[in-house]
Amino acid sequence: MGEIQIGRLLSANSREFLVGCHVSQANLPELGALTRVDLENGLAVYGIIMDISIAEDGFVRQLATVEPIDEAIVRDHRLNRNVPLEIRVLSVGYRSEKQICHLLPPQPPLGLDRLVLCLPSEVVEFTSSGRFGYLRHLLQEPSPLMIEVLAAHLQRAQWAHDQINQVDWSRRAVQEIITWLRDDYPTLIRVLHCLADARLFDGG
């Protein structure tokens, strides 16, 4: 399976970037997915999808007031029209000269750079490097979506690790998260409750 292009960058800074894309429901990227942007200087910036939003569309606003809506019109709108979809991606690391670092990239991507979805093998490689340092970027994110995105990412990453029989990867990740949040009990409890819902933590 080849790489899947999600979209192209609209804006970026050292911590995050915004991507515009045109996708159907079938290949809509998911929260928590690990993505990559390749820069011209050989640097590759990794990010986790934090939010997906569909911008207001005047055509949709008109259709929404009409009942019933012909399903053929709905399909045509989703498949043939340029639906204004925006994706917010949080930078969590980079690759330079084949070495993966879980630090913020030394420079952000540029406008119109391509954002691609990481394949399972690359997810395993990135998330296995070091000691889960990239997760601190998520844990420091003030967005109310942070906990849900964290759980979604761990689910997706564990699936990738399952393909090579690393079934305890998420357990080790959760132990690191508990260590990082030991002095922030309220956040830790919220995180553990969410991870339990995602069946990534059993409370034992």
Salt bridges, closest charged atoms under 4 A:
GLU3 OE2 - ARG36 NH2 2.52
GLU16 OE1 - ARG88 NH2 2.67
GLU30 OE1 - ARG156 NH1 2.49
ASP38 OD1 - ARG36 NE 2.83
GLU56 OE2 - ARG61 NH2 2.71
ASP57 OD2 - ARG81 NH2 3.14
GLU122 OE1 - ARG36 NH1 2.65
GLU122 OE2 - ARG95 NH2 3.99
GLU125 OE1 - ARG95 NH2 3.11
GLU141 OE1 - ARG15 NH2 3.17
GLU141 OE2 - ARG88 NH2 2.61
ASP168 OD2 - ARG171 NH2 3.45
ASP168 OD2 - ARG172 NE 3.64
GLU176 OE2 - ARG131 NH2 2.68
